[in-house]
Amino acid sequence: MGLYKRTKNNSKPLARQIIDLIPFWILNSCIKAHQANKGCWRYKTYDQLAALIFGQLNKCFTLQDISTAIGVNMTFIADLGLTQSPARSTMSDGNKKRTYKVFEMLYIKLLSHYKNVLLKQHCSHIIEEIKAKTIKIIDSTTITLCLSLFDWADFRTAKGGIKIHTCWDEALMLPEYVCISEAKVHDSKGLENNIFKAGTIIVEDRAYFDFSLMLARIKADNVFVTRIKENTVYETIQELDIDMHEQKKIVLLDEHIRLTSQKAIKTGISQHTLRKVTVYDEQKDEWIDIITNNLEWSSETIAELYKRRWDIELFFKALKQNLQVKTFTGTSENAVKSQIYVAMICYLLVELIRRNICKTSQAFSNFCERIRICFTYYLSLDYVCNNIKPGAIRVKANPPPDLFSSGLTQNRLFQFT
C-alpha cells in the first residue's frame, strides 16, 4: 500500500498510474529479449503498450479512437509518458510488425513479479483434504472471426476463429499462461505444456479426455480430474460405498474401473486402475461422470475439484465482457495476438488494484467500468477505488477546491493547444 498515494489528486492521470504498475526493468528486459525496439525511431514498445492498454481500459474499438482520445490534449500526451500521440497508420504498422511475444513474456514476468502480493490478498475456499496441493484448471474459449478478413484463422469452411487455450492457477485465480491458436486446433493440443511437476492436480473438461495424455500424467505423478466421454468402454472393478447423508446427495456413484477399449489397450492406459465418480452438476442440472487417477480422496473432494472449473469459465466471461478480445484493431495474426496478450496484462493489473487497494469487495465488471469512467482524470488509485460511489451528489454552494486542485481541471483536462 505504501506504493500508492492516498490523496484525491495526482500529478498523473489514472491511465499513467496503471501503466506505471509495470516496472520499467521488466518491460525493458522483454524488449531486449525480443529486440522489440530494433529499427524503431518514434513508435517504440512502450508507446505501443501504452496505446493498447489505453484502448483496452477505455473501450476504444478502432485505432482511430485510440489516436483521437490520446491526442486530445498535449499535457495529457506528455503525462502518459509519450512524446507524441500515435497516428493510426503508425499503430497499424506496429501491431503488424512488432512481435506479440514481447507482450506474452511481459504478462508472464508480471505475474511472477506480483505473485506473492496476489496470493496474499486472495482468499479462496480451501478444500481441506488437498489444501497443500497445487491445482491447475485447463480450458479454452473460442472467438469467431470473419474468414475473409482473418484468412490465417482457419476454423470452418465459411467461418474463421481463434482459441485462447488457458492454464488457470487456482491459488492465484489468474491465468498462469495462455496459448493462442487457430480455432481448428483441438483443445488437448493447444497448450505447449500439458504435463506439470509431480503432485499437481489438473482439472479439465471432456475435450481433454485423451488416453495418451492421461498415461503421460500418470507417469509424471500428476492427478487429473476430467469428464469421461459417453462412449468410453470400461469395466467396473469395485463399487465403493457412499454415505448419502454426508455427501449431501451430490455423489451418486463411486467406483474403480479399467478402460478396456482397443485404443486403451494399445495406448497402455488399460493397465492402470482409474476411478469414476458420478456427481450432480448444479450449473447444468444433470448428473455427470468424472474420471480420475486418484483412488484415495473422498468422492466429495473429487466433486468439489471438478466444480472449480467454473472459475475459469467466469474468467472467460469477464475477459470477453470487459476487455477488447472480440473486436480487433488489426487483422494480422500478430496484431490479434498482441491485442489479446495486452488484454491479459490489463486483466492482471486490474486484479492487482482490485485486490490490494479496494477496501471493500467489488465485482470485476463494476470495477472495470469505474476505471473506464475515471481513466483520463487526475485522481489517485486509492480515491478511485474507495471514494467514488454510485448515487446522487448534491452540488454545494461553494464546492471544495481540493477535488481537482493545483489547477488540474483548467491546466490539464481542458487546456487544448
C-alpha positions in Angstrom: 0.0 0.0 0.0 3.0 2.3 0.5 3.5 2.4 -3.2 0.1 4.1 -3.8 -0.7 7.7 -3.0 -3.8 8.2 -0.8 -4.6 11.7 -1.8 -7.6 12.6 -4.0 -5.4 14.3 -6.7 -2.4 13.0 -8.5 0.0 14.7 -10.9 -0.5 11.8 -13.4 -3.8 10.6 -15.0 -5.3 7.3 -13.8 -4.2 5.8 -17.1 -0.5 6.5 -16.4 -0.8 5.3 -12.8 -2.0 1.9 -14.0 0.7 1.7 -16.7 3.3 2.6 -14.0 2.4 -0.6 -12.2 4.5 -2.3 -14.9 8.1 -2.0 -13.6 10.4 -0.4 -16.2 13.1 -3.0 -15.7 10.7 -5.8 -16.5 9.4 -4.1 -19.7 13.0 -3.4 -20.7 14.1 -7.0 -20.2 11.2 -8.1 -22.5 12.2 -5.5 -25.1 15.8 -6.6 -25.1 14.9 -10.3 -25.3 12.9 -9.8 -28.5 14.7 -6.7 -29.8 11.3 -5.1 -30.0 12.7 -1.6 -30.5 15.1 -2.5 -33.3 14.6 -0.2 -36.3 12.1 1.9 -34.4 12.6 5.7 -34.1 9.4 7.1 -32.6 6.8 4.4 -32.0 8.7 2.2 -29.6 7.4 -0.7 -27.5 6.3 1.5 -24.6 4.3 3.7 -26.9 2.5 0.6 -28.4 1.9 -0.8 -24.9 0.5 2.5 -23.6 -1.7 2.8 -26.7 -3.1 -0.7 -26.5 -3.7 -0.5 -22.7 -5.5 2.8 -23.3 -7.6 1.1 -25.9 -8.4 -1.8 -23.7 -9.4 0.0 -20.5 -11.1 2.9 -22.2 -13.1 0.7 -24.6 -11.7 2.1 -27.9 -12.9 -0.1 -30.8 -10.6 1.3 -33.5 -7.1 2.6 -33.9 -8.6 5.9 -34.8 -10.5 6.1 -31.5 -7.2 5.5 -29.6 -5.3 8.1 -31.6 -8.0 10.7 -31.2 -8.6 10.1 -27.5 -4.9 10.2 -26.6 -4.3 13.3 -28.8 -7.0 15.5 -27.3 -4.5 17.4 -25.1 -0.7 17.9 -25.2 -0.4 17.8 -21.5 -2.2 14.5 -21.3 0.1 13.1 -24.0 3.2 14.1 -22.0 1.7 12.7 -18.8 1.2 9.4 -20.4 5.0 9.3 -21.0 4.7 9.8 -24.8 6.5 12.4 -26.9 3.5 12.5 -29.4 0.1 10.9 -29.8 0.3 7.8 -32.0 -1.1 8.1 -35.6 -3.5 5.4 -36.8 -1.1 4.2 -39.6 1.8 4.1 -37.2 -0.1 1.9 -34.7 -1.2 -0.3 -37.5 2.4 -0.9 -38.6 3.5 -1.5 -35.1 0.7 -4.1 -34.4 1.6 -5.9 -37.6 5.4 -5.9 -37.3 6.4 -5.9 -33.6 6.2 -9.4 -32.3 3.4 -10.3 -29.9 5.9 -12.4 -28.0 7.2 -9.3 -26.1 3.7 -8.8 -24.6 3.4 -12.6 -23.9 6.7 -12.5 -22.0 5.7 -9.3 -20.2 2.5 -10.9 -18.9 4.4 -14.0 -17.5 7.1 -11.8 -15.9 4.4 -9.5 -14.3 2.6 -12.5 -12.9 5.8 -13.8 -11.4 6.7 -10.3 -10.0 3.4 -9.8 -8.3 2.7 -13.4 -7.4 3.3 -13.1 -3.6 1.2 -9.9 -3.4 -1.7 -11.5 -5.3 -1.5 -14.7 -3.3 -1.6 -12.8 0.0 -4.6 -10.8 -0.9 -6.7 -13.6 -2.5 -8.9 -15.7 -0.2 -10.5 -18.7 -1.8 -12.4 -21.6 -0.4 -9.9 -24.3 0.6 -10.6 -28.0 0.1 -9.2 -29.4 3.4 -8.2 -32.8 2.1 -5.9 -31.2 -0.6 -5.2 -27.8 0.9 -1.4 -28.1 0.3 -1.8 -29.2 -3.3 -1.2 -27.2 -6.5 -4.3 -27.0 -8.7 -4.3 -26.1 -12.4 -7.5 -25.7 -14.4 -7.2 -26.1 -18.2 -9.8 -24.9 -20.7 -10.1 -22.9 -23.9 -12.6 -20.4 -25.3 -13.3 -19.7 -29.0 -13.6 -16.3 -30.6 -15.3 -16.2 -34.0 -13.7 -14.1 -36.7 -14.6 -13.2 -40.3 -12.6 -15.6 -42.5 -12.4 -13.1 -45.4 -10.6 -10.6 -43.1 -8.7 -13.0 -40.9 -7.7 -15.5 -43.6 -5.0 -17.1 -41.4 -7.5 -18.1 -38.7 -8.9 -21.4 -40.2 -11.9 -22.8 -38.4 -14.7 -24.0 -40.8 -15.5 -23.7 -44.5 -17.1 -20.2 -44.2 -16.0 -19.1 -40.7 -12.8 -18.2 -39.1 -11.8 -18.2 -35.4 -9.2 -18.5 -32.8 -8.9 -20.3 -29.5 -7.4 -19.0 -26.3 -6.0 -22.0 -24.5 -5.6 -21.2 -20.8 -3.9 -22.8 -17.8 -5.5 -21.3 -14.7 -3.7 -21.2 -11.4 -6.4 -21.9 -8.8 -4.4 -20.3 -5.9 -3.7 -17.1 -7.8 -7.1 -17.1 -9.5 -5.3 -15.9 -12.6 -4.1 -17.5 -15.9 -0.6 -18.9 -15.4 -0.1 -18.7 -19.2 -2.2 -18.8 -22.4 -1.6 -20.0 -25.9 -3.5 -18.7 -28.9 -4.1 -20.9 -31.9 -6.5 -21.2 -34.9 -9.9 -22.5 -33.8 -9.5 -25.7 -35.6 -6.7 -26.9 -33.2 -8.1 -29.4 -30.8 -8.2 -28.4 -27.1 -5.9 -31.2 -26.0 -3.2 -29.9 -28.5 -3.5 -26.2 -27.7 -1.1 -25.8 -24.8 2.6 -26.2 -25.2 2.9 -28.0 -21.9 0.2 -30.3 -20.5 2.4 -32.1 -18.0 3.3 -30.4 -14.7 5.5 -31.1 -11.7 4.8 -34.1 -9.5 1.8 -33.8 -7.2 -0.1 -31.2 -9.4 -3.8 -31.6 -9.7 -5.2 -30.9 -13.2 -8.9 -30.2 -13.7 -10.3 -30.3 -17.2 -13.4 -30.7 -19.3 -14.3 -33.6 -21.6 -12.3 -32.1 -24.5 -9.1 -33.2 -22.8 -10.1 -36.8 -22.4 -7.1 -38.4 -24.2 -5.6 -41.8 -23.4 -2.0 -40.8 -24.2 -2.2 -37.6 -22.2 -3.7 -39.4 -19.3 -0.9 -42.0 -19.3 1.8 -39.3 -19.6 0.3 -37.6 -16.5 0.2 -40.8 -14.5 3.9 -41.3 -15.3 4.6 -37.7 -14.2 2.7 -38.2 -10.9 0.0 -35.7 -11.9 -3.5 -36.1 -10.7 -6.1 -35.5 -13.4 -9.8 -34.8 -12.8 -11.8 -34.7 -16.1 -15.1 -35.6 -17.5 -15.4 -39.0 -19.2 -16.7 -39.3 -22.7 -20.1 -41.0 -23.1 -18.9 -43.7 -25.5 -16.0 -44.8 -23.3 -15.7 -48.6 -22.9 -14.7 -49.8 -19.4 -15.3 -52.5 -16.8 -16.1 -52.0 -13.1 -13.6 -53.5 -10.7 -15.1 -52.3 -7.4 -18.0 -50.2 -6.4 -17.3 -48.0 -3.3 -19.7 -47.2 -0.5 -21.2 -43.7 -0.3 -22.6 -42.0 2.7 -25.5 -40.2 1.1 -26.1 -38.1 4.3 -22.5 -36.8 4.5 -22.2 -36.3 0.7 -25.4 -34.2 0.7 -26.6 -36.3 -2.3 -24.1 -34.7 -4.7 -22.4 -38.1 -5.4 -24.5 -40.8 -7.0 -21.8 -43.5 -7.8 -18.2 -44.1 -6.9 -16.3 -47.0 -8.5 -12.9 -48.2 -9.6 -12.7 -49.0 -13.3 -10.4 -50.2 -16.0 -10.6 -48.9 -19.6 -11.0 -51.8 -22.0 -11.3 -50.5 -25.5 -8.8 -51.5 -28.2 -7.4 -48.0 -28.2 -6.9 -48.1 -24.4 -5.2 -51.4 -24.6 -2.9 -50.2 -27.4 -2.0 -47.0 -25.5 -1.4 -48.8 -22.3 -3.8 -46.9 -20.1 -5.8 -50.2 -19.6 -3.1 -51.4 -17.2 -4.0 -48.7 -14.7 -6.9 -48.7 -12.3 -8.9 -45.5 -12.5 -11.8 -44.1 -10.7 -15.2 -42.9 -12.0 -17.4 -40.7 -9.8 -20.9 -39.7 -10.9 -21.8 -36.3 -9.4 -24.5 -33.7 -9.7 -23.7 -30.6 -11.8 -25.6 -27.7 -10.4 -24.8 -25.4 -13.4 -26.3 -27.8 -16.0 -28.7 -29.5 -13.7 -27.6 -33.0 -14.6 -25.6 -36.0 -13.4 -22.1 -36.2 -15.0 -19.3 -38.8 -14.9 -15.9 -37.7 -13.7 -12.7 -39.8 -14.2 -9.5 -39.5 -12.1 -6.4 -41.5 -11.4 -6.6 -40.7 -7.6 -8.1 -43.6 -5.7 -7.7 -42.2 -2.1 -9.5 -38.9 -1.8 -13.2 -38.7 -0.8 -15.7 -38.6 -3.6 -16.8 -35.2 -2.3 -13.3 -33.8 -2.9 -13.3 -35.1 -6.4 -16.7 -33.4 -7.0 -15.6 -30.2 -5.5 -12.4 -30.2 -7.6 -14.4 -30.5 -10.8 -16.7 -27.8 -9.7 -13.7 -25.4 -9.6 -13.8 -25.5 -13.4 -16.5 -22.8 -13.1 -13.7 -20.3 -12.1 -12.1 -20.4 -15.5 -15.5 -20.1 -17.2 -16.1 -16.9 -15.2 -12.7 -15.6 -16.2 -13.5 -16.1 -19.9 -16.8 -14.3 -19.4 -15.2 -11.4 -17.6 -12.5 -11.1 -20.3 -14.9 -11.0 -23.2 -17.3 -8.6 -21.5 -14.9 -6.1 -20.1 -11.8 -6.1 -22.3 -11.3 -5.9 -26.1 -10.9 -9.5 -27.2 -13.8 -9.9 -29.6 -13.3 -6.7 -31.7 -9.8 -6.3 -33.1 -8.0 -3.2 -34.3 -5.9 -5.2 -36.8 -6.4 -8.3 -39.0 -2.9 -9.8 -39.0 -2.1 -12.8 -36.7 0.5 -10.7 -34.9 -1.9 -7.8 -34.3 -4.6 -10.1 -32.9 -2.3 -11.9 -30.6 -0.7 -8.7 -29.4 -4.1 -7.3 -28.5 -5.1 -10.4 -26.6 -1.9 -10.6 -24.6 -2.2 -6.8 -23.7 -5.8 -7.6 -22.6 -4.3 -10.3 -20.3 -1.9 -7.7 -18.9 -4.8 -5.3 -18.3 -6.7 -8.1 -16.5 -3.7 -8.8 -14.3 -3.3 -5.1 -13.4 -7.0 -4.5 -12.7 -7.0 -7.6 -10.4 -3.8 -6.3 -8.7 -5.5 -3.0 -8.0 -8.9 -4.5 -7.0 -7.3 -6.9 -4.5 -4.7 -4.6 -2.9 -6.3 -1.1 -2.9 -10.0 -1.6 -2.7 -11.1 -1.8 0.9 -14.5 -3.4 0.0 -15.3 -6.3 -2.3 -16.1 -5.1 -5.8 -17.3 -7.1 -8.8 -14.7 -7.2 -11.6 -17.2 -5.8 -14.2 -18.2 -2.9 -12.0 -14.6 -2.1 -11.1 -13.6 -2.1 -14.8 -16.4 0.4 -15.6 -15.3 2.6 -12.8 -11.7 2.7 -14.2 -13.0 3.4 -17.6 -15.0 6.4 -16.4 -12.1 7.9 -14.4 -9.4 6.8 -16.9 -8.4 10.3 -18.0 -8.9 12.0 -14.7 -6.0 13.1 -12.4 -7.3 11.2 -9.4 -5.3 8.8 -7.2 -5.9 5.0 -7.4 -7.0 5.0 -3.8 -9.6 7.7 -4.3 -11.0 6.0 -7.4 -11.2 2.6 -5.6 -12.6 3.7 -2.3 -14.2 7.1 -2.5 -16.2 7.2 -5.8 -19.6 5.7 -5.1 -22.9 5.5 -7.1 -25.7 7.7 -6.2 -26.8 11.4 -6.5 -24.4 14.0 -5.3 -25.7 17.5 -4.5 -23.5 20.4 -5.6 -22.6 22.7 -2.7 -22.8 26.5 -2.8 -19.0 26.7 -2.6 -17.6 23.4 -3.8 -14.3 22.4 -2.2 -11.4 23.5 -4.3 -9.3 20.4 -3.5 -11.1 17.8 -5.7 -9.2 19.0 -8.8 -6.8 21.3 -7.1 -3.5 22.6 -8.3 -5.2 23.8 -11.5 -5.6 20.3 -12.8 -9.1 21.0 -14.2 -8.0 24.0 -16.1 -4.5 23.2 -16.9 -4.7 19.5 -17.7 -8.2 18.3 -18.5 -9.5 21.2 -20.6 -6.5 23.1 -21.9 -6.4 22.5 -25.7 -3.4 23.7 -27.7 
